[in-house]
Amino acid sequence: MPGGRLPFRPVPGRWGPGAGKHSALLIRPAGPSVPAGFGARERDPSMTRTWKIASRALMLGMVVSVLGHLPAAALARPGTDPGENDRLKSVARENRKSNKPTDKDPDQPTNPAATPLAEAPPEASQTPDAGNTADLVSDQPRIVFEKTDHDFGVVREHESLPVTFRFRNLGRQSLVIEKVNTGCGCTVAALDKNEYGPGESGEIKITYNPKSAGKATRSIQVLSNDPDQRAASLTIGANVVPVVSADPPNVQFGQVSIGSERSAELQIISRDPKVKILSIETNGPEIEAHLIENPVRKGVIDPNLPGFASIQVSLRNSAAVGRLLRSITIKTEARENEGDASPAQQELKINVFASIKGDLTVQPPFLRFPPLKANEDFEREVLLTRAGGKAFKVTDVKVVNSTMPVEARAEPVQNGSGFRIVVSGKAGQLATNFRGTIQVTTDVEKEPVTEIQFSGLVRAAQ
């Protein structure tokens, strides 16, 4: 530099030596005035670099000067001992020299509560614009559902199950929902309104009240003015698990020869693992039932039904020929929920079916007349035979419970292997349905009476 001195000079001022205890110097370029070309593009590059270096050094010196005049108490961290601050500063200086991190940074606050926590930004609204019509796909009404089926899973018997089906009109004309058919009284549908404008959304609220146990599926038909699907179909399903139920729900013995015995096992299953059988009653002498001790559970075990008991059902050999319908009433005790204070009693009714077949056979087993005209005479017959071609006698034939005058008689066949039972009569003048029973009495042991059912139709006179 020219003359071997800096191109700056101190200027007394508010921050000068006479300005007070905490002072600094104002600096301006040396000389009576700024050199020609100072700050212009054509100034000396070496002078520009010198100016920048000197300015940075001066600013650093000013900061050090101010800090040096501040009292030690002003530099101490709030809530700490001044001696502790001096010690931490000394440790920090030594660590900086050796490039080692300090165990406690003196420039950070010691009180964690003083550090502000960043607040989470509010969530953006997810509500769609119901009036948006930019995505309409049809010039006609168009109903589109978010979903068309719903499975409630495993539920309790008589539990009310709600579900909402949401839809939107993606047509440029108003959608009109004319009717919602649920198909049964166990399903109820609710709709806020019937007409929806272009792009408008709506809801159909369904409530399902299952009445019986087992897996069930229900269909709901939504009738609208959508030309592409006049009847949109919605489906709901559930697996209804009762507190106590029987497996199978009824006992079917099928066809049984007269004088024979049959038996079947009835399993009682429950949500309560401690289910109890209080009593078992039958309504006829042909059927008996009793509880089995130490039963073995059969089939696939449902984890929702840990409770189990078994009942033996028997058909006695005293059952008469014909169709048999009897019932068993079982009283149980079980807790509906695991936390219930006391169990509740429930009654199960189990039907028992059987068809007892004897030596005698009726062919056809049921007599059906074709449509009859008013005042028309009619006659039909059935064949009564015995197994093995054994001979037997018919001692009486009569008609009971007939809604129209009908006669019946027995005629032996030529080879003596059976009898023709002839049913005849005359139709009345009024249109009507008729039915009745023919009772045939024989000398066959254990089959004293054989019953034959008949029915027909009389049409009105033209």
C-alpha positions as CSV (number, residue, x, y, z in Angstrom):
1,M,0.0,0.0,0.0
2,P,1.3,3.6,-0.7
3,G,3.2,5.1,2.2
4,G,3.0,1.7,4.1
5,R,-0.2,2.6,6.0
6,L,-3.8,1.6,5.9
7,P,-6.2,3.7,3.8
8,F,-8.4,4.3,6.9
9,R,-8.5,6.7,9.8
10,P,-10.5,6.8,13.0
11,V,-13.3,9.4,13.3
12,P,-14.5,10.4,16.7
13,G,-18.3,10.0,17.1
14,R,-21.0,8.6,19.2
15,W,-19.1,5.3,19.4
16,G,-15.7,7.0,19.7
17,P,-13.4,7.1,22.7
18,G,-15.4,9.9,24.4
19,A,-18.8,8.3,23.8
20,G,-18.8,6.3,27.0
21,K,-17.6,3.1,28.6
22,H,-18.7,0.9,25.7
23,S,-17.3,2.5,22.7
24,A,-16.1,1.7,19.2
25,L,-14.6,3.6,16.2
26,L,-16.1,4.8,13.0
27,I,-13.8,4.1,10.1
28,R,-13.6,6.0,6.9
29,P,-10.9,5.9,4.1
30,A,-7.7,7.8,4.9
31,G,-7.0,11.1,3.1
32,P,-8.9,14.2,2.8
33,S,-11.5,12.6,0.5
34,V,-12.4,9.4,-1.2
35,P,-9.8,8.7,-3.9
36,A,-11.0,9.2,-7.4
37,G,-12.7,6.2,-8.9
38,F,-13.4,4.8,-5.4
39,G,-16.3,2.3,-5.8
40,A,-16.2,2.5,-9.6
41,R,-15.6,-0.5,-11.9
42,E,-12.1,0.8,-12.8
43,R,-10.8,0.9,-9.3
44,D,-7.6,-0.9,-8.4
45,P,-8.4,-4.7,-7.7
46,S,-5.7,-4.8,-5.0
47,M,-7.4,-1.9,-3.2
48,T,-10.8,-3.7,-3.3
49,R,-9.4,-6.8,-1.7
50,T,-7.6,-4.8,0.9
51,W,-10.9,-3.0,1.7
52,K,-12.8,-6.2,2.2
53,I,-10.2,-7.8,4.5
54,A,-9.9,-4.6,6.6
55,S,-13.7,-4.3,6.9
56,R,-14.1,-7.9,8.2
57,A,-11.2,-7.5,10.6
58,L,-12.7,-4.2,11.9
59,M,-16.1,-5.8,12.5
60,L,-14.6,-8.7,14.5
61,G,-12.6,-6.2,16.5
62,M,-15.7,-4.2,17.4
63,V,-17.5,-7.4,18.6
64,V,-14.6,-8.4,20.8
65,S,-14.3,-4.8,22.2
66,V,-18.0,-4.8,23.2
67,L,-17.9,-8.2,24.8
68,G,-14.7,-7.3,26.6
69,H,-16.4,-4.3,28.3
70,L,-19.6,-6.3,29.4
71,P,-19.7,-7.4,33.0
72,A,-19.3,-11.2,33.6
73,A,-22.8,-11.4,35.1
74,A,-24.2,-10.4,31.7
75,L,-22.5,-13.3,30.0
76,A,-23.6,-15.9,32.6
77,R,-26.4,-18.3,31.7
78,P,-29.6,-17.8,33.7
79,G,-30.1,-20.3,36.5
80,T,-26.5,-21.3,36.8
81,D,-23.6,-20.3,39.1
82,P,-21.1,-17.8,37.6
83,G,-18.2,-20.0,38.6
84,E,-19.9,-22.9,36.8
85,N,-20.2,-20.8,33.6
86,D,-16.5,-19.9,33.8
87,R,-15.6,-23.6,34.2
88,L,-17.8,-24.6,31.2
89,K,-16.3,-21.9,29.0
90,S,-12.8,-23.1,29.9
91,V,-13.7,-26.7,29.1
92,A,-15.3,-25.7,25.9
93,R,-12.1,-23.8,24.8
94,E,-9.9,-26.7,25.6
95,N,-12.2,-29.1,23.7
96,R,-12.3,-26.8,20.7
97,K,-8.6,-26.8,20.6
98,S,-8.5,-30.7,20.6
99,N,-11.7,-31.0,18.4
100,K,-13.5,-32.9,21.1
101,P,-17.2,-32.5,21.8
102,T,-18.1,-31.1,25.2
103,D,-20.3,-33.1,27.6
104,K,-22.3,-29.9,28.1
105,D,-22.4,-27.0,25.7
106,P,-22.4,-23.8,27.7
107,D,-24.1,-22.0,24.9
108,Q,-27.3,-24.2,25.2
109,P,-29.9,-23.7,27.9
110,T,-29.9,-26.1,30.8
111,N,-33.7,-26.1,31.3
112,P,-35.3,-28.4,28.7
113,A,-38.7,-26.7,29.3
114,A,-37.2,-23.5,27.8
115,T,-36.9,-25.2,24.4
116,P,-40.0,-24.5,22.4
117,L,-41.8,-27.5,20.8
118,A,-42.7,-27.3,17.1
119,E,-46.4,-27.5,16.6
120,A,-47.8,-30.0,14.2
121,P,-49.5,-28.5,11.1
122,P,-53.2,-28.9,11.1
123,E,-54.6,-31.7,9.0
124,A,-55.9,-30.8,5.6
125,S,-59.6,-31.2,5.1
126,Q,-60.6,-34.5,3.4
127,T,-64.2,-33.5,2.7
128,P,-64.8,-33.8,-1.1
129,D,-66.6,-31.2,-3.0
130,A,-70.1,-32.5,-3.3
131,G,-71.0,-30.1,-6.0
132,N,-68.1,-31.0,-8.3
133,T,-69.4,-31.9,-11.7
134,A,-66.1,-32.1,-13.6
135,D,-66.1,-35.9,-13.4
136,L,-69.6,-36.6,-14.6
137,V,-69.6,-39.5,-17.1
138,S,-73.1,-39.6,-18.6
139,D,-75.8,-37.3,-20.0
140,Q,-78.4,-39.5,-18.3
141,P,-78.8,-40.1,-14.5
142,R,-76.1,-42.5,-13.3
143,I,-76.0,-44.0,-9.8
144,V,-72.6,-45.3,-8.6
145,F,-72.1,-46.8,-5.2
146,E,-68.8,-46.7,-3.2
147,K,-69.5,-50.4,-2.4
148,T,-72.3,-52.8,-3.1
149,D,-71.8,-55.5,-0.5
150,H,-71.1,-55.7,3.2
151,D,-70.3,-58.6,5.5
152,F,-71.1,-58.1,9.2
153,G,-69.0,-61.2,10.2
154,V,-69.9,-63.1,13.3
155,V,-72.8,-61.5,15.1
156,R,-75.3,-62.4,17.9
157,E,-78.9,-63.5,17.3
158,H,-81.5,-60.6,17.5
159,E,-78.7,-58.0,17.3
160,S,-79.5,-54.8,15.3
161,L,-76.8,-54.3,12.6
162,P,-76.6,-50.9,10.8
163,V,-74.6,-50.2,7.6
164,T,-74.6,-47.2,5.2
165,F,-74.2,-47.5,1.4
166,R,-73.0,-44.2,-0.1
167,F,-73.6,-43.3,-3.7
168,R,-73.2,-40.4,-6.1
169,N,-75.1,-39.3,-9.2
170,L,-72.4,-39.2,-12.0
171,G,-75.0,-38.1,-14.6
172,R,-75.8,-34.7,-15.9
173,Q,-79.5,-35.1,-15.1
174,S,-81.2,-35.5,-11.8
175,L,-81.2,-39.0,-10.3
176,V,-84.6,-40.2,-8.8
177,I,-84.6,-43.2,-6.5
178,E,-88.1,-44.6,-6.8
179,K,-88.0,-47.4,-4.2
180,V,-85.7,-49.5,-2.1
181,N,-86.8,-53.1,-1.8
182,T,-85.3,-55.1,1.2
183,G,-87.1,-58.4,0.5
184,C,-87.9,-59.3,4.1
185,G,-89.1,-57.8,7.4
186,C,-85.7,-58.4,9.0
187,T,-84.1,-55.6,6.8
188,V,-85.1,-51.9,6.9
189,A,-83.9,-49.2,4.5
190,A,-83.9,-45.4,5.1
191,L,-83.3,-42.7,2.5
192,D,-83.0,-39.0,3.3
193,K,-84.6,-37.9,0.0
194,N,-85.4,-39.3,-3.4
195,E,-83.9,-36.8,-5.9
196,Y,-80.2,-36.0,-6.4
197,G,-78.8,-33.4,-8.7
198,P,-75.8,-33.8,-11.0
199,G,-72.7,-34.7,-9.0
200,E,-74.7,-34.9,-5.7
201,S,-74.0,-37.6,-3.2
202,G,-76.4,-39.5,-1.0
203,E,-76.7,-42.4,1.5
204,I,-78.9,-45.4,2.0
205,K,-79.0,-46.6,5.6
206,I,-79.7,-50.3,6.1
207,T,-80.5,-52.0,9.4
208,Y,-80.4,-55.8,9.6
209,N,-82.1,-57.7,12.4
210,P,-81.3,-61.4,12.0
211,K,-84.0,-63.7,13.3
212,S,-82.4,-67.1,13.1
213,A,-78.9,-68.7,13.5
214,G,-76.5,-69.5,10.8
215,K,-75.0,-67.8,7.8
216,A,-77.4,-65.5,6.1
217,T,-77.3,-63.3,3.0
218,R,-79.9,-60.6,2.1
219,S,-80.3,-58.6,-1.1
220,I,-81.6,-55.0,-1.4
221,Q,-82.8,-53.7,-4.7
222,V,-82.5,-49.9,-5.4
223,L,-84.9,-48.8,-8.1
224,S,-84.1,-45.6,-9.9
225,N,-84.3,-43.7,-13.2
226,D,-80.8,-44.7,-14.2
227,P,-81.4,-46.1,-17.7
228,D,-78.4,-48.5,-17.5
229,Q,-79.4,-50.1,-14.2
230,R,-83.0,-49.6,-13.2
231,A,-82.5,-52.0,-10.2
232,A,-79.1,-51.7,-8.5
233,S,-78.4,-54.6,-6.2
234,L,-76.8,-54.3,-2.7
235,T,-75.9,-57.4,-0.6
236,I,-75.4,-57.8,3.1
237,G,-74.3,-61.0,5.0
238,A,-73.7,-62.2,8.5
239,N,-72.9,-65.3,10.4
240,V,-75.4,-65.3,13.3
241,V,-74.2,-67.2,16.3
242,P,-76.9,-67.8,18.9
243,V,-76.3,-68.3,22.6
244,V,-77.5,-71.9,22.4
245,S,-78.4,-73.9,19.3
246,A,-78.9,-77.5,18.2
247,D,-76.9,-79.3,15.5
248,P,-78.8,-80.5,13.5
249,P,-81.7,-78.2,14.1
250,N,-84.2,-81.1,13.4
251,V,-83.9,-84.9,13.5
252,Q,-84.8,-86.7,10.3
253,F,-85.2,-90.5,10.5
254,G,-86.4,-90.8,7.0
255,Q,-88.3,-94.0,5.9
256,V,-88.4,-96.7,8.6
257,S,-90.0,-100.2,8.4
258,I,-92.7,-100.8,10.9
259,G,-91.4,-102.4,14.1
260,S,-87.9,-101.1,13.6
261,E,-86.0,-98.7,15.9
262,R,-83.7,-95.8,15.0
263,S,-81.5,-93.5,17.0
264,A,-79.6,-90.2,16.3
265,E,-77.3,-87.9,18.3
266,L,-78.3,-84.3,18.8
267,Q,-75.5,-81.8,19.7
268,I,-76.2,-78.7,21.8
269,I,-73.6,-76.0,21.2
270,S,-73.3,-72.6,22.9
271,R,-71.1,-69.5,23.2
272,D,-71.0,-70.3,26.9
273,P,-68.4,-73.1,27.6
274,K,-70.3,-73.9,30.8
275,V,-73.7,-74.4,29.2
276,K,-76.1,-76.6,31.2
277,I,-79.1,-78.9,30.1
278,L,-81.8,-78.4,32.7
279,S,-84.5,-80.7,31.3
280,I,-85.5,-82.7,28.2
281,E,-89.2,-83.5,27.3
282,T,-90.9,-85.3,24.3
283,N,-94.5,-84.9,23.2
284,G,-95.2,-88.5,22.1
285,P,-94.5,-92.1,23.2
286,E,-92.8,-93.0,19.9
287,I,-89.8,-90.7,20.8
288,E,-87.5,-90.7,23.8
289,A,-84.4,-88.6,24.5
290,H,-81.7,-88.4,27.2
291,L,-78.5,-86.6,28.0
292,I,-75.2,-88.5,27.0
293,E,-72.5,-88.5,29.7
294,N,-68.9,-87.7,28.6
295,P,-69.8,-87.1,24.9
296,V,-67.3,-86.8,22.1
297,R,-67.7,-83.6,20.0
298,K,-67.9,-84.4,16.3
299,G,-67.3,-82.3,13.2
300,V,-65.5,-79.0,12.9
301,I,-65.4,-77.1,16.2
302,D,-66.3,-73.4,15.9
303,P,-64.1,-71.3,18.2
304,N,-67.1,-69.0,18.8
305,L,-69.1,-71.9,20.2
306,P,-67.0,-73.6,22.9
307,G,-70.0,-74.9,24.9
308,F,-71.1,-78.5,24.1
309,A,-73.6,-81.1,25.2
310,S,-75.0,-84.2,23.5
311,I,-78.5,-85.8,23.6
312,Q,-79.5,-89.3,22.3
313,V,-82.8,-89.3,20.4
314,S,-84.5,-92.7,19.7
315,L,-87.5,-93.8,17.6
316,R,-89.3,-96.7,19.3
317,N,-90.6,-99.8,17.4
318,S,-94.2,-98.9,18.5
319,A,-94.5,-96.1,15.9
320,A,-97.5,-96.7,13.7
321,V,-97.4,-96.8,9.9
322,G,-97.6,-93.3,8.3
323,R,-95.9,-90.0,8.7
324,L,-94.6,-89.2,12.1
325,L,-94.0,-85.7,13.5
326,R,-93.0,-85.3,17.1
327,S,-90.9,-82.7,19.0
328,I,-88.4,-82.4,21.8
329,T,-88.2,-79.5,24.2
330,I,-84.8,-78.8,25.8
331,K,-84.4,-76.2,28.5
332,T,-80.8,-74.8,28.8
333,E,-78.9,-72.4,31.0
334,A,-76.0,-70.3,29.5
335,R,-74.4,-66.9,29.8
336,E,-74.8,-64.7,26.7
337,N,-71.6,-62.8,27.5
338,E,-68.6,-63.9,29.5
339,G,-68.9,-61.1,32.0
340,D,-72.6,-61.7,32.8
341,A,-73.3,-62.0,36.5
342,S,-75.8,-64.8,36.1
343,P,-76.8,-67.2,33.2
344,A,-80.1,-66.9,31.3
345,Q,-82.5,-69.8,30.5
346,Q,-83.4,-70.6,26.9
347,E,-85.7,-73.2,25.5
348,L,-85.0,-75.1,22.3
349,K,-87.7,-77.0,20.3
350,I,-86.4,-79.8,18.0
351,N,-88.8,-81.5,15.5
352,V,-88.5,-85.2,14.8
353,F,-89.6,-86.6,11.4
354,A,-90.1,-90.2,10.3
355,S,-92.1,-92.1,7.7
356,I,-93.1,-95.5,9.0
357,K,-93.5,-98.0,6.2
358,G,-95.4,-101.3,6.8
359,D,-96.2,-104.3,4.7
360,L,-99.0,-102.6,2.9
361,T,-98.2,-100.2,0.0
362,V,-100.4,-97.6,-1.7
363,Q,-99.7,-96.8,-5.4
364,P,-99.8,-93.9,-6.1
365,P,-99.4,-92.8,-2.5
366,F,-101.4,-89.6,-3.1
367,L,-104.6,-89.3,-5.3
368,R,-104.9,-86.0,-7.2
369,F,-107.9,-85.4,-9.5
370,P,-107.5,-83.4,-12.7
371,P,-109.6,-80.1,-13.0
372,L,-113.3,-81.0,-13.0
373,K,-116.1,-79.2,-14.7
374,A,-119.2,-78.2,-12.8
375,N,-121.6,-81.2,-12.3
376,E,-119.0,-83.6,-13.8
377,D,-118.9,-87.2,-12.6
378,F,-115.4,-88.4,-11.6
379,E,-113.8,-91.7,-10.6
380,R,-110.2,-92.6,-9.8
381,E,-108.5,-95.5,-8.1
382,V,-105.3,-96.5,-6.2
383,L,-103.8,-100.0,-5.7
384,L,-103.3,-101.4,-2.2
385,T,-100.9,-104.4,-2.0
386,R,-98.9,-106.3,0.6
387,A,-95.1,-107.1,0.6
388,G,-94.2,-110.6,-0.6
389,G,-97.7,-111.0,-2.3
390,K,-99.2,-112.1,1.0
391,A,-102.9,-112.3,1.2
392,F,-104.9,-109.9,3.4
393,K,-108.5,-108.7,3.9
394,V,-110.1,-105.2,3.7
395,T,-112.7,-104.9,6.4
396,D,-113.8,-101.3,5.9
397,V,-113.4,-98.2,3.7
398,K,-114.6,-94.7,4.6
399,V,-114.0,-91.1,3.6
400,V,-113.2,-88.5,6.4
401,N,-112.6,-84.8,6.4
402,S,-113.8,-84.3,2.8
403,T,-114.8,-80.8,1.6
404,M,-117.0,-82.3,-1.1
405,P,-119.3,-85.4,-1.2
406,V,-117.0,-88.4,-2.2
407,E,-117.5,-92.1,-2.0
408,A,-114.9,-94.9,-1.7
409,R,-115.0,-98.7,-2.1
410,A,-112.5,-101.6,-2.2
411,E,-112.5,-104.1,-5.1
412,P,-110.1,-107.2,-5.0
413,V,-107.8,-107.6,-8.0
414,Q,-108.1,-110.8,-10.0
415,N,-105.0,-112.6,-8.8
416,G,-105.8,-111.9,-5.2
417,S,-102.6,-109.9,-4.5
418,G,-104.3,-106.7,-3.4
419,F,-107.3,-104.4,-3.7
420,R,-108.3,-101.5,-5.9
421,I,-109.6,-98.5,-3.8
422,V,-112.0,-96.7,-6.0
423,V,-112.9,-93.1,-5.2
424,S,-115.9,-91.5,-7.1
425,G,-118.3,-88.6,-6.9
426,K,-119.9,-85.7,-8.7
427,A,-118.6,-82.1,-8.8
428,G,-120.7,-79.3,-7.6
429,Q,-121.8,-76.2,-9.5
430,L,-119.4,-73.7,-7.7
431,A,-115.7,-73.4,-8.4
432,T,-113.8,-74.8,-5.4
433,N,-110.9,-76.8,-4.2
434,F,-111.6,-80.0,-2.4
435,R,-109.6,-82.5,-0.4
436,G,-110.0,-85.3,2.1
437,T,-108.8,-88.7,3.5
438,I,-109.7,-92.3,2.8
439,Q,-109.2,-94.7,5.7
440,V,-108.8,-98.4,4.7
441,T,-109.1,-100.9,7.6
442,T,-107.4,-104.3,7.1
443,D,-106.5,-107.5,9.0
444,V,-102.7,-106.9,8.8
445,E,-101.1,-106.9,12.2
446,K,-99.6,-103.5,13.2
447,E,-101.3,-101.9,10.2
448,P,-105.0,-101.8,11.1
449,V,-105.7,-98.6,9.2
450,T,-104.0,-97.2,6.0
451,E,-104.8,-93.6,5.1
452,I,-104.9,-92.3,1.5
453,Q,-105.0,-88.5,0.9
454,F,-106.8,-87.0,-2.2
455,S,-107.4,-83.5,-3.6
456,G,-108.9,-81.8,-6.7
457,L,-110.3,-78.6,-8.3
458,V,-113.8,-77.8,-9.7
459,R,-114.0,-75.0,-12.3
460,A,-116.9,-72.7,-12.6
461,A,-119.6,-73.4,-15.3
462,Q,-119.0,-71.5,-18.6
